[in-house]
């Protein structure tokens, strides 16, 4: 599972997503084990980020999303990979919903290799 989380986070980082956060929510919900949350600055970037994650996970790891929502609007896209949910927000939606703050608890944040480099 951490391999998938790191791969998703790396793809998002390479495509210039902002505020990438990975959380282990296995102790908080039965819906999924991990969430990767990131932001894009425009609806076009949000759609592009989600398409890139989906395409590369399919091509490089043979993993397709079970379900996906929001790609057409590009404000909040969810890619459901079962054990990992990917949330890609437009900056305004992320600030409004504060999903990462809702699910962040104690020490459940997953360290990502590029975190010190983010602006």
N, C-alpha and C positions, 0 to 999 in steps of 0.2 A: 504494500500500500504506500509506504513512504517513497518508493521508486516512482509511482504514478504522481504523487503530490509534488515531488521535486521536478519531475518532467514538466508538469503543467505550469508550475511556477517559473521554470526556466524559459519556457515558450513565451509566457506573458512578459517576462523581463526583457527578452530579446526583442519583442515587438513594442517595447516602450510603454507597457502598462504602468500605472502608478499605484503606490500604497498596497503592494502585494502582501497578503497575510495568509498564512496557513494555520489552521486550528485543528487540534485533535478533539472532536466532540463526542467520542465514543462513550464517555461517562455521563454525557448530558442528554443524549437522545438516542432513539433506536432507528431514526431515519437514515443516518449515515455515520461513518466513522470519522471522516475528515471533511473540512471545507477549505477551499482556496477562494479567497476574495480579492478582487483587484478592481481598479478603476481605469476608465478611459475618459478622455476629455471631450469627446464628441460621439454622436450616435454612430458615425462611420467607423471611428476607432473601436468602439464597443463591439460592433458587428464583426469587424476585421479580426479583433482579438479572439472572439468566440469561434470564428471560422478557422483560424489558424490552429487553435487548440484542438478542435475536432478533427481537422484534416491530418495534423501530425500524429495525434494519438492513434488514429486509424491506420495511417501508413507506417509508422515507426514501431508501434506496439501492438497493433491488431486489436485495438480497443475502440468500440463504438459506444456513443452515449445511449443509455436506455431511453432517455427522454431529454428533450430540449425545449425551452420556452423563451420567448422574448426576442429572438433574433431579428424579426421583422421590424420591431419598434426601435431596438438598439438603445434602450434606456436601462434595462436590467435583464441580462441574459443568464439563464441557468442551464448548465449542462450536467446531467445526472449520470454519473458513472457507477452508481450503486454505492460502493464504499467511499466514494469521493464526490462531493457536490462542488461544482465550480460556479461562482457568482461573479459576473463581470458587470459592474455598474457604470453608468454615466456619473460623473462626479456629484452632480446635484442629488441624484437618487441615493447615492451612498451616504451622503451627509444627512439626508432625511431619514432613511431607514436604520442607519447605524448597526447593520447586521453583525459586523465584527465585534462591536461592543456588547451586543446582546449575547453572543456565544462565547466570548472570551472569559475564561474563569481560571483563577489560580495560575498554574503553570502549563496550560494546554496549548500554548503557542508553539508551533513547530519552527525551529530555526531553519532559515533558508540561506544558502551559501553567499548570496549577493546582497544581503540586507545592509551591510555596512557601506555599500556603494551607492544605495538609492539616495536620490536627492530629496 
